[in-house]
Structures are given as structure tokens and as C-alpha cells.
């Protein structure tokens, strides 16, 4: 499993990614995937605060599956913050720019929790998560998408 705190290993995997790579599943391009990961890091670092989208019972069920299980994350899951159909528009000019933005979001994540150790930013599908829970989520989420592009 990917460990987002091990940035050397993380970016060794990412540097294998090429613009023309095709996903093993899903419709994302490599740049879409990197921008998607940067977007979700923003939920947890104060840069893109989210609202809860599901009732508490559904959040609890999703949280148990994602955080308390080692089963692969579902391929067809669509977050309520993503477009109902298709892919979001790309924000960065290139894959390299998207990777740079991801690196910035990860640095902001580190800094956010140094300054706000008890913070519990909202995940749109699981509700408020603490630092440990966000790490678990991000590690599983990155692993899921790295498998999408055969990076692990």
C-alpha cells in the first residue's frame, strides 16, 4: 500500500506515469487522476473544505468499509463532489503541473496538521476525519488510483 508520508517512494511511482498511459479501469487520464488526488488532499488540508453529503448512518457504513477494511476500494464508486457524468475539467496545463500541484497539496497537508493537530476536516462521504483517519483514507485512495494506472 502507498504511504503518502514516504514522499520519495510516492513520487518514484508517480514519475513512472506518462501522459499517454491508459487506465486499467475507469475513464481518467493520468492527469485527471493526479488532479483528482490533489483535489481530495485539499479536503484534508484546509484548502478545499467540504460539506457532508450523506446521513450519519451511511457515512458510518462507508467509513467502516474504507478505513476499517483492507478490501480494495470499489472501482465504480462516484463521490458526490464529482460530476454525475463524465470527468471534471482539467485545471492544470500539463501532467507535470498537476504533479507539482499534488506535491504542494501534500506539503499543505503536513503543515495543516502540524498547526491543527486536533482538526477533523470533513470528507464528503465519511464526515469529519482526524489526522490518522485521513492518512488511512489517502493511503488507500492513492493505492486504488495507482493500481488504476499499474503504478503498483
Secondary structure, 3 states (H helix, E strand, C coil): CCCCCCHHHHHHHHCCCCCCCCCCCCCCCHHHHHHHHHHHHHHHCCCCCCCCCCCHHHHHHHHHHHHCCCCCCCCCCCCCCCCCCCCCCCCCCCHHHHHHHHHHHHHHHHHHHHHCCCCCCEECCCEECCHHHHHHHHHHHHHHHHHHCCCC
